[in-house]
Amino acid sequence: MSQLSLIIKNEYLTDVRGKSFWISTLLVPVIIAAFGLFGGIMASQSESMGSVVNDLPITPEAETMTAQKAAGMFMGMFLAIFLMMYGAMIFTKVKTEKTNRIVEILATCVDGRTMMLAKIIAVGLVGLTQLLVWALLAGAIIVGVFLVFTPDISFGFLMSPKVWLALLWTICFFIGGYIFFGSLYAAAGAMTDKDNENQAYMSILTFMLLGSFYIGEFAVDHGDSAFARVCSYIPFTSPTIGCVNAVTETAPLWETALSLILLYAFAVLALVISGKIYSSSLLLRGKNFTPKDIVTFLKAK
């Protein structure tokens, strides 16, 4: 077994076997459901909210929101939230490891780029495991509802090739976006062990993802605009915008494919650059890095 697979296995099993993983996995859906229920009850008791709802059109125009647009909005929102959550996990793991003396021993045996890539992959697998558990729980609830109430709902849309093609596009943009932002989070975590700098780096990356999220929501209704098309080629925003355009079929196929190719090219470039920064700065503690230092890291082999 290679060094990469060994580190991935160790990181993954350490996280999955921890109590915090299962507590968060089981409690997050409950908290979300409780918050939604509480918010719905509060909204129903609010006169202002009731007046707003009464002023809304009863039957919105077909071109205002379609099933494809709704799916594109959901997929874009899901990608941005996932990248934000698990990117922060990569940042925290790297920052914690930076202050651990064991990393000095590990660094003598394993290349820094391998360590960084292993963390990105391991955290991604942890996230997918959580999603799988949530999907199984949701499936069990849906089956229970159908057995008790037997609602007349057709699932014929699952036979449509467009649904599976949209899912494939989403997965492809998700992997590219996760590698790109995961590399940035790992490099940022390795560059600092000070709380004030941690907050600064996290704020920058968070605002990048928030910008990607909001521009992706803009692209739901304006995917054919020049602004949305330009942003679909920028790696900081293309994971959500490219996904939205692919699901809603707003952009031509060649534009979506080009956006995906550029995203993966920048993801590989981010891996290389972040790997150099990670390898050079991981063992340096208590130092304020200047742009000159970063340039020196990038020149390292």
Buried (B, 14 or more C-beta within 10 A) or exposed (E): EEEBEEBBBEBBEEBBEEEEBEEEBEEEBEEEEEEEEEEEEEEEEEEEEEEEEEEEEEEEEEEEEEEBBEBBBBBBBBBBEBBBBBBBBBBBBBBEBBEEEEBEEBBEEBEBBBBBBBBBBBBBBBBEBBEEBBEEBEEEEEEEEEEEEEEEEEEEEEEEEEBEEBEEBBEBBBBBBBBBBBBBBBBBBBBBBEEEBBEEBBEEBEEBBEBBBBBBBBBBBBBBEEEBBEBBBBBBBBBBBBBBBBBBBBBEEEBBBBBBEBBBEBBBEBBEBBBBBBBBBBEBEEEEBEEEBBEEBEEEE
